[in-house]
Amino acid sequence: MNAMARRARVIRFPNSPRPRSEETEGLVEVRRCRDQSEALVVRALLESEGIPVVLRSNQASSVYPFSVGEQAVVVVLTTAPEAPHARAVLARQSATDAE
């Protein structure tokens, strides 16, 4: 009977996801946008200058198609070395829009 006994196979669980703070480690906020459409325009402007951008929001637009107040704020993040360049591009664009 011992010859028939098989050892159980161990299946390991996948690693747990990293906490959100580690995901954005090294990223710096360069702008807060009122909604996703404004954030997409800012992202396109910065990416056209060769600046990598990440957008972060707490609202799931597919679940909540409308928002009130600060609920829909989208944060535009970039790497720390690129942050001064990104802020300069945004400031230059704001000055151009004001004219």
C-alpha positions as CSV (number, residue, x, y, z in Angstrom):
1,M,0.0,0.0,0.0
2,N,2.9,2.3,0.7
3,A,4.0,2.0,-2.9
4,M,0.7,3.6,-4.0
5,A,0.9,6.7,-1.8
6,R,1.7,9.8,-3.7
7,R,3.1,13.0,-2.3
8,A,0.9,16.0,-2.7
9,R,2.0,18.7,-5.1
10,V,2.4,22.2,-3.6
11,I,1.0,25.0,-5.7
12,R,2.3,28.4,-4.5
13,F,0.2,31.5,-4.6
14,P,1.4,34.3,-6.8
15,N,3.2,37.2,-5.1
16,S,1.0,39.8,-3.6
17,P,0.7,43.1,-5.5
18,R,3.0,45.9,-4.5
19,P,1.5,48.7,-2.4
20,R,0.5,51.8,-4.4
21,S,3.3,53.9,-2.8
22,E,5.9,51.6,-4.3
23,E,4.2,51.8,-7.7
24,T,4.6,55.6,-7.8
25,E,8.0,55.7,-6.1
26,G,10.2,58.1,-7.9
27,L,7.2,59.9,-9.6
28,V,6.5,63.5,-8.9
29,E,3.2,65.4,-9.2
30,V,3.4,68.1,-11.8
31,R,-0.2,69.1,-12.2
32,R,-3.8,68.4,-10.9
33,C,-6.5,68.5,-13.5
34,R,-10.2,69.0,-13.0
35,D,-11.2,66.0,-15.1
36,Q,-9.9,63.3,-17.3
37,S,-10.3,65.2,-20.6
38,E,-8.0,68.0,-19.3
39,A,-5.5,65.4,-18.0
40,L,-5.4,63.8,-21.5
41,V,-4.6,67.1,-23.1
42,V,-1.8,67.8,-20.5
43,R,-0.5,64.2,-21.1
44,A,-0.4,64.7,-24.8
45,L,1.5,68.0,-24.5
46,L,4.1,66.5,-22.2
47,E,4.6,63.4,-24.2
48,S,5.0,65.5,-27.3
49,E,8.0,67.0,-25.5
50,G,9.4,63.5,-24.8
51,I,8.4,63.5,-21.1
52,P,7.0,60.2,-19.8
53,V,3.7,60.7,-17.9
54,V,1.4,58.7,-15.7
55,L,-2.1,59.7,-14.8
56,R,-3.7,58.7,-11.5
57,S,-7.3,59.2,-10.4
58,N,-9.5,57.8,-7.6
59,Q,-12.6,57.9,-9.7
60,A,-13.7,55.0,-12.0
61,S,-15.2,56.9,-14.9
62,S,-16.9,53.8,-16.2
63,V,-18.8,53.5,-12.9
64,Y,-19.4,57.1,-12.2
65,P,-20.0,59.0,-15.5
66,F,-20.4,62.3,-13.6
67,S,-18.6,63.9,-10.7
68,V,-19.1,66.7,-8.2
69,G,-16.3,69.0,-7.0
70,E,-12.9,67.4,-6.4
71,Q,-14.1,63.9,-7.0
72,A,-12.8,63.7,-10.6
73,V,-9.4,65.2,-10.0
74,V,-6.7,63.5,-12.1
75,V,-3.0,63.8,-10.9
76,V,-0.4,64.1,-13.6
77,L,2.9,62.4,-12.5
78,T,6.3,62.2,-14.1
79,T,9.8,61.1,-13.1
80,A,11.7,63.3,-10.6
81,P,14.4,64.2,-13.1
82,E,11.8,65.2,-15.7
83,A,9.6,67.3,-13.3
84,P,11.4,70.7,-13.8
85,H,11.2,70.3,-17.6
86,A,7.5,69.3,-17.4
87,R,6.7,72.3,-15.2
88,A,8.5,74.6,-17.6
89,V,6.5,73.3,-20.6
90,L,3.3,73.7,-18.7
91,A,4.2,77.3,-17.6
92,R,5.2,78.2,-21.2
93,Q,1.9,76.8,-22.5
94,S,-0.1,78.7,-19.8
95,A,1.6,81.9,-20.8
96,T,0.9,81.3,-24.5
97,D,-2.8,80.6,-23.7
98,A,-3.1,83.8,-21.7
99,E,-2.0,85.9,-24.7
